[in-house]
Amino acid sequence: MHFTVGSLVAIALAFIIIKFATRLAMKVLGVAILLLVGVYAMYHFGVGPFKQNPIAIEVLEEKYCSNSEEKIKCDCIVTPIKKDLMSRFTRAELEEMEDDRLSMGYAFKKSFDASKPQIMDCLKKQNAEGQLKEFTTDLIPIENEVVDALGKLKNKVQDKIETSVEDFKSKKEGIDGKY
């Protein structure tokens, strides 16, 4: 088999690139692992942005009930959720759950779902249905354009399906008339 100078150079370059790439990949992987460990440590010890549980009842009351501009959110959203949580759990259980963000998040969602009819009635009486979306956006402060785009796409698809169904109904009547 003949090896040309070009193929030898290509093999040598491949080894150099592989050696360099693996070193670079290991460095990038190491930095990523350090960042993840740092974020986990901040979360675990409640440092920085993870200082307090954002869905703890006390935090929500401080944010919405102590602010006169947020009175509707306090009266219509936070208060019913708090009442539901207080009716299901003791004070000690709630304090324990507030330390465990996952458990608190789960209990909060269950109470939110259970209180949703009451929340919607209160918001309708106040003519402030948009406050619920603001509350959920504040609760989970993620600006997610993908979710908005998916919502718009869903509406377009739904409209298209409804139009197709109406078109088919008129064609179906014509076909049925032939039988």
C-alpha positions in Angstrom: 0.0 0.0 0.0 1.3 3.4 -0.9 1.2 6.2 1.6 1.6 9.5 0.0 3.0 12.6 1.8 -0.5 14.1 1.8 -2.0 11.1 3.5 0.7 11.1 6.2 0.2 14.8 6.8 -3.6 14.2 7.0 -3.1 11.5 9.5 -0.7 13.6 11.6 -3.2 16.6 11.5 -6.0 14.3 12.5 -4.0 13.1 15.6 -3.2 16.7 16.5 -6.8 17.8 16.1 -8.1 14.9 18.1 -5.6 15.6 20.9 -6.4 19.3 20.9 -10.1 18.7 20.7 -10.2 16.3 23.6 -8.2 18.7 25.7 -10.5 21.5 24.8 -13.6 19.3 25.3 -12.3 18.3 28.7 -11.7 21.9 29.7 -15.2 22.9 28.6 -16.7 19.9 30.4 -14.7 20.8 33.5 -15.9 24.4 33.5 -19.5 23.3 32.9 -19.3 20.8 35.8 -17.9 23.5 38.1 -20.7 25.9 37.1 -23.3 23.3 37.8 -21.8 22.4 41.2 -21.7 26.2 42.0 -25.4 26.7 41.0 -26.4 23.6 43.0 -24.5 24.8 46.0 -26.2 28.2 45.8 -29.6 26.5 45.5 -28.9 24.0 48.3 -27.6 26.6 50.8 -30.0 29.4 49.7 -27.4 31.9 48.5 -27.9 34.7 46.0 -30.9 34.4 43.8 -31.9 31.2 45.6 -32.0 33.0 49.0 -35.7 32.5 49.5 -38.3 30.1 48.1 -40.3 32.2 45.6 -43.5 30.3 46.2 -43.4 30.4 50.0 -46.6 31.9 51.3 -44.8 34.5 53.4 -42.8 35.6 50.3 -46.0 35.9 48.2 -47.8 37.8 50.9 -44.8 40.2 51.3 -44.7 40.7 47.5 -48.4 41.1 46.8 -50.3 41.8 50.0 -48.0 44.5 51.3 -48.2 46.4 48.0 -51.4 48.3 47.5 -51.0 48.1 43.7 -51.1 44.3 43.9 -54.3 44.1 46.1 -56.3 42.2 43.5 -53.5 39.5 43.2 -53.4 39.3 47.0 -57.2 39.1 47.5 -58.0 36.9 44.5 -55.0 34.6 44.1 -52.6 34.5 47.1 -55.3 34.5 49.8 -57.3 31.5 48.4 -54.2 29.5 47.8 -53.0 30.3 51.4 -56.4 29.3 52.8 -56.3 26.0 50.9 -52.8 25.2 52.0 -53.6 26.1 55.6 -56.7 23.8 55.5 -54.7 20.9 54.4 -51.4 21.2 56.3 -50.3 22.2 59.7 -48.0 25.2 60.2 -45.1 22.8 61.0 -45.7 20.9 57.8 -45.8 24.1 55.7 -42.5 25.3 57.3 -40.9 22.0 56.5 -42.2 22.1 52.9 -40.9 25.6 52.4 -37.4 24.3 53.0 -38.0 21.6 50.4 -38.8 23.7 47.3 -39.9 20.7 45.2 -42.5 19.6 47.8 -43.7 23.2 48.3 -44.0 23.7 44.5 -46.1 20.5 44.2 -48.3 21.5 47.1 -48.7 25.0 45.8 -49.7 23.7 42.4 -52.3 21.4 43.9 -53.7 24.2 46.0 -53.7 26.5 43.0 -55.6 23.9 41.0 -58.1 23.4 43.8 -58.6 27.1 44.2 -58.7 28.0 40.6 -62.5 28.3 40.3 -62.6 30.6 43.3 -59.6 32.6 41.9 -61.3 33.0 38.5 -64.6 34.1 40.1 -62.9 36.7 42.1 -60.9 38.0 39.1 -64.0 38.1 37.0 -65.8 40.2 39.7 -62.9 42.5 39.7 -62.8 42.6 35.9 -59.1 41.6 36.1 -58.7 38.2 34.4 -55.3 39.3 33.0 -53.9 39.5 36.6 -53.6 35.7 36.6 -51.3 35.6 33.7 -49.2 38.4 35.3 -49.1 36.4 38.5 -47.9 33.2 36.8 -45.3 35.2 34.8 -44.1 36.9 38.0 -44.0 33.5 39.8 -41.9 31.9 37.1 -39.9 34.8 35.7 -39.0 33.2 32.4 -39.6 35.1 29.3 -40.2 32.2 27.0 -40.8 33.2 23.4 -41.1 29.6 22.4 -44.2 29.1 24.6 -45.8 32.2 23.1 -45.0 31.0 19.6 -46.5 27.6 20.3 -49.6 29.3 21.6 -50.0 31.3 18.4 -49.3 28.2 16.4 -51.9 26.3 18.3 -54.5 29.0 17.6 -53.6 29.0 13.9 -53.9 25.2 13.7 -57.2 25.2 15.6 -58.6 27.8 13.3 -57.5 25.8 10.2 -59.0 22.6 11.6 -62.3 24.4 12.3 -62.4 25.8 8.7 -61.6 22.3 7.3 -64.3 20.7 9.4 -66.8 23.3 8.1 -65.7 22.8 4.5 -66.0 19.0 4.9 -69.5 19.3 6.4 -70.7 21.1 3.3 -69.1 18.6 1.0 -70.4 15.7 3.1 -74.0 17.0 2.7 -73.4 17.1 -1.1 -72.0 13.5 -1.1 -74.8 12.2 1.2 -77.4 13.8 -1.2 -76.1 11.5 -4.0 -76.9 8.4 -2.0 
